[in-house]
Amino acid sequence: MSKQPFEAVVAAHAGTVLRVCRALLGNAEAEDAWSETFLAALKAYPELPADANVEAWLVTIAHRKAVDVLRAAGRRATPLGQLPDAPAAPEPAGPDPDLIAAVARLPVKQRHAVAYHYLAGLPHAEVAAILGGTTAAARRAAADGIAALRRSYPDTRKGADR
């Protein structure tokens, strides 16, 4: 069994990795983490066994890159002072900001489990391997996260319709 060319891997899994990065980081930093994920994957791809689950491997790399981004943000100074009078440029069209905010409010384990299982499509066993726990714990975290989203997200949508 031979491996696909790396370009085919990127084409097949780019959307999944971007969805995971957006769920973990939000829109602003997701594209940088996505790029970093594929740069790291490109370097390591020649050593990857031919029978490896490439999607799970990429999601694991994306998880680590997202953690790196979050750690780096925690070390940056927070600027203080006056805000500019000019309005910020509008965000490009993308996922619903209310949904992104609702996902961001989830506890870390639930947010990651939801991202890996529901956005990346990984089975609970692989989610557990990434998060470091049991399959049952990953299943519970994902279910609790979805339940929390179902409780909180419709409320934000109703407020938008008024």
Sequence and secondary structure as in RCSB ss.txt:
>XXXX:A:sequence
MSKQPFEAVVAAHAGTVLRVCRALLGNAEAEDAWSETFLAALKAYPELPADANVEAWLVTIAHRKAVDVLRAAGR
RATPLGQLPDAPAAPEPAGPDPDLIAAVARLPVKQRHAVAYHYLAGLPHAEVAAILGGTTAAARRAAADGIAALR
RSYPDTRKGADR
>XXXX:A:secstr
     HHHHHHHHHHHHHHHHHHHH HHHHHHHHHHHHHHHHHHGGGS TTS HHHHHHHHHHHHHHHHHHHHHH
S    S   SS      S S HHHHHHHHTS HHHHHHHIIIIIS   HHHHHHHHTS HHHHHHHHHHHHHHHH
HHHHHHHHHHH 
